[in-house]
């Protein structure tokens, strides 16, 4: 917090970006290669209610801090939201899920 108030964080961030962001890139690489990512990939393949193309898209598109990935792209697709995946697993169709559902933000 003190680094934010003094401007130290901003100065370090600017310097980091000027030299090609080696620390940031190292952290992104470590996160991408983390065991939890491999485990998540295996678990998504076991989720029968997810369509194969959506599993592949999730695995290919996800990268912490990926350039060009807009925050609204995470919300696109009927099964990208966990509660909708659960509802689909319970038998609701995509057409029904497109309509607002009382009690669930859509």
CNS distance restraints for C-alpha pairs under 8 A (distance, minus, plus):
assign (resid   1 and name CA) (resid   5 and name CA) 6.63 0.50 0.50
assign (resid   2 and name CA) (resid   6 and name CA) 6.14 0.50 0.50
assign (resid   3 and name CA) (resid   7 and name CA) 5.95 0.50 0.50
assign (resid   3 and name CA) (resid   8 and name CA) 4.84 0.50 0.50
assign (resid   3 and name CA) (resid   9 and name CA) 5.11 0.50 0.50
assign (resid   4 and name CA) (resid   8 and name CA) 6.35 0.50 0.50
assign (resid   4 and name CA) (resid   9 and name CA) 5.48 0.50 0.50
assign (resid   4 and name CA) (resid  10 and name CA) 7.15 0.50 0.50
assign (resid   7 and name CA) (resid  11 and name CA) 6.28 0.50 0.50
assign (resid   8 and name CA) (resid  12 and name CA) 6.11 0.50 0.50
assign (resid   9 and name CA) (resid  13 and name CA) 6.05 0.50 0.50
assign (resid  10 and name CA) (resid  14 and name CA) 6.13 0.50 0.50
assign (resid  11 and name CA) (resid  15 and name CA) 6.23 0.50 0.50
assign (resid  12 and name CA) (resid  16 and name CA) 6.00 0.50 0.50
assign (resid  13 and name CA) (resid  17 and name CA) 6.23 0.50 0.50
assign (resid  14 and name CA) (resid  18 and name CA) 6.19 0.50 0.50
assign (resid  15 and name CA) (resid  19 and name CA) 6.42 0.50 0.50
assign (resid  16 and name CA) (resid  20 and name CA) 6.56 0.50 0.50
assign (resid  16 and name CA) (resid  21 and name CA) 4.80 0.50 0.50
assign (resid  16 and name CA) (resid  22 and name CA) 7.12 0.50 0.50
assign (resid  16 and name CA) (resid  23 and name CA) 7.39 0.50 0.50
assign (resid  16 and name CA) (resid  24 and name CA) 7.95 0.50 0.50
assign (resid  17 and name CA) (resid  21 and name CA) 4.68 0.50 0.50
assign (resid  21 and name CA) (resid  25 and name CA) 6.02 0.50 0.50
assign (resid  22 and name CA) (resid  26 and name CA) 6.02 0.50 0.50
assign (resid  23 and name CA) (resid  27 and name CA) 6.18 0.50 0.50
assign (resid  24 and name CA) (resid  28 and name CA) 6.17 0.50 0.50
assign (resid  25 and name CA) (resid  29 and name CA) 6.11 0.50 0.50
assign (resid  26 and name CA) (resid  30 and name CA) 6.18 0.50 0.50
assign (resid  27 and name CA) (resid  31 and name CA) 6.16 0.50 0.50
assign (resid  28 and name CA) (resid  32 and name CA) 6.11 0.50 0.50
assign (resid  28 and name CA) (resid  63 and name CA) 7.64 0.50 0.50
assign (resid  28 and name CA) (resid  64 and name CA) 6.12 0.50 0.50
assign (resid  28 and name CA) (resid  65 and name CA) 7.32 0.50 0.50
assign (resid  29 and name CA) (resid  33 and name CA) 6.16 0.50 0.50
assign (resid  30 and name CA) (resid  34 and name CA) 5.95 0.50 0.50
assign (resid  31 and name CA) (resid  37 and name CA) 7.77 0.50 0.50
assign (resid  31 and name CA) (resid  64 and name CA) 7.17 0.50 0.50
assign (resid  32 and name CA) (resid  37 and name CA) 6.48 0.50 0.50
assign (resid  32 and name CA) (resid  63 and name CA) 6.47 0.50 0.50
assign (resid  32 and name CA) (resid  64 and name CA) 7.19 0.50 0.50
assign (resid  33 and name CA) (resid  37 and name CA) 6.75 0.50 0.50
assign (resid  33 and name CA) (resid  38 and name CA) 7.52 0.50 0.50
assign (resid  34 and name CA) (resid  38 and name CA) 7.05 0.50 0.50
assign (resid  35 and name CA) (resid  39 and name CA) 6.14 0.50 0.50
assign (resid  36 and name CA) (resid  40 and name CA) 5.93 0.50 0.50
assign (resid  37 and name CA) (resid  41 and name CA) 6.23 0.50 0.50
assign (resid  38 and name CA) (resid  42 and name CA) 6.43 0.50 0.50
assign (resid  39 and name CA) (resid  43 and name CA) 6.15 0.50 0.50
assign (resid  40 and name CA) (resid  44 and name CA) 6.09 0.50 0.50
assign (resid  41 and name CA) (resid  45 and name CA) 6.50 0.50 0.50
assign (resid  41 and name CA) (resid  59 and name CA) 6.56 0.50 0.50
assign (resid  42 and name CA) (resid  46 and name CA) 6.71 0.50 0.50
assign (resid  43 and name CA) (resid  47 and name CA) 6.66 0.50 0.50
assign (resid  44 and name CA) (resid  50 and name CA) 7.63 0.50 0.50
assign (resid  44 and name CA) (resid  55 and name CA) 6.30 0.50 0.50
assign (resid  45 and name CA) (resid  52 and name CA) 7.74 0.50 0.50
assign (resid  45 and name CA) (resid  55 and name CA) 6.73 0.50 0.50
assign (resid  49 and name CA) (resid  85 and name CA) 7.13 0.50 0.50
assign (resid  49 and name CA) (resid  88 and name CA) 6.97 0.50 0.50
assign (resid  49 and name CA) (resid  89 and name CA) 5.43 0.50 0.50
assign (resid  50 and name CA) (resid  54 and name CA) 6.61 0.50 0.50
assign (resid  50 and name CA) (resid  55 and name CA) 6.70 0.50 0.50
assign (resid  50 and name CA) (resid  79 and name CA) 7.07 0.50 0.50
assign (resid  50 and name CA) (resid  85 and name CA) 7.32 0.50 0.50
assign (resid  51 and name CA) (resid  55 and name CA) 6.52 0.50 0.50
assign (resid  52 and name CA) (resid  56 and name CA) 6.29 0.50 0.50
assign (resid  53 and name CA) (resid  57 and name CA) 6.02 0.50 0.50
assign (resid  54 and name CA) (resid  58 and name CA) 6.06 0.50 0.50
assign (resid  54 and name CA) (resid  79 and name CA) 7.85 0.50 0.50
assign (resid  55 and name CA) (resid  59 and name CA) 6.28 0.50 0.50
assign (resid  56 and name CA) (resid  60 and name CA) 6.05 0.50 0.50
assign (resid  57 and name CA) (resid  61 and name CA) 5.78 0.50 0.50
assign (resid  58 and name CA) (resid  62 and name CA) 5.81 0.50 0.50
assign (resid  62 and name CA) (resid  66 and name CA) 7.35 0.50 0.50
assign (resid  65 and name CA) (resid  69 and name CA) 7.75 0.50 0.50
assign (resid  69 and name CA) (resid  73 and name CA) 6.78 0.50 0.50
assign (resid  70 and name CA) (resid  74 and name CA) 7.50 0.50 0.50
assign (resid  71 and name CA) (resid  75 and name CA) 7.52 0.50 0.50
assign (resid  72 and name CA) (resid  76 and name CA) 6.65 0.50 0.50
assign (resid  74 and name CA) (resid  80 and name CA) 6.88 0.50 0.50
assign (resid  75 and name CA) (resid  80 and name CA) 6.23 0.50 0.50
assign (resid  75 and name CA) (resid  81 and name CA) 6.67 0.50 0.50
assign (resid  76 and name CA) (resid  80 and name CA) 6.60 0.50 0.50
assign (resid  77 and name CA) (resid  81 and name CA) 7.98 0.50 0.50
assign (resid  78 and name CA) (resid  84 and name CA) 6.73 0.50 0.50
assign (resid  78 and name CA) (resid  85 and name CA) 7.69 0.50 0.50
assign (resid  78 and name CA) (resid  94 and name CA) 6.92 0.50 0.50
assign (resid  78 and name CA) (resid  97 and name CA) 7.44 0.50 0.50
assign (resid  78 and name CA) (resid  98 and name CA) 7.75 0.50 0.50
assign (resid  79 and name CA) (resid  84 and name CA) 5.79 0.50 0.50
assign (resid  79 and name CA) (resid  85 and name CA) 4.97 0.50 0.50
assign (resid  79 and name CA) (resid  88 and name CA) 7.95 0.50 0.50
assign (resid  80 and name CA) (resid  84 and name CA) 7.59 0.50 0.50
assign (resid  80 and name CA) (resid  85 and name CA) 7.28 0.50 0.50
assign (resid  81 and name CA) (resid  85 and name CA) 6.48 0.50 0.50
assign (resid  82 and name CA) (resid  86 and name CA) 6.40 0.50 0.50
assign (resid  83 and name CA) (resid  87 and name CA) 6.28 0.50 0.50
assign (resid  84 and name CA) (resid  88 and name CA) 6.08 0.50 0.50
assign (resid  84 and name CA) (resid  97 and name CA) 7.28 0.50 0.50
assign (resid  85 and name CA) (resid  89 and name CA) 6.15 0.50 0.50
assign (resid  86 and name CA) (resid  90 and name CA) 6.37 0.50 0.50
assign (resid  87 and name CA) (resid  91 and name CA) 6.67 0.50 0.50
assign (resid  87 and name CA) (resid  92 and name CA) 5.85 0.50 0.50
assign (resid  88 and name CA) (resid  92 and name CA) 4.76 0.50 0.50
assign (resid  88 and name CA) (resid  93 and name CA) 6.33 0.50 0.50
assign (resid  88 and name CA) (resid  94 and name CA) 7.59 0.50 0.50
assign (resid  92 and name CA) (resid  96 and name CA) 6.33 0.50 0.50
assign (resid  92 and name CA) (resid  97 and name CA) 6.84 0.50 0.50
assign (resid  93 and name CA) (resid  97 and name CA) 6.26 0.50 0.50
assign (resid  94 and name CA) (resid  98 and name CA) 6.19 0.50 0.50
assign (resid  95 and name CA) (resid  99 and name CA) 7.09 0.50 0.50
assign (resid  97 and name CA) (resid 101 and name CA) 7.41 0.50 0.50
assign (resid 100 and name CA) (resid 104 and name CA) 7.75 0.50 0.50
assign (resid 100 and name CA) (resid 105 and name CA) 7.59 0.50 0.50
assign (resid 100 and name CA) (resid 106 and name CA) 6.05 0.50 0.50
assign (resid 101 and name CA) (resid 105 and name CA) 7.32 0.50 0.50
assign (resid 101 and name CA) (resid 106 and name CA) 7.17 0.50 0.50
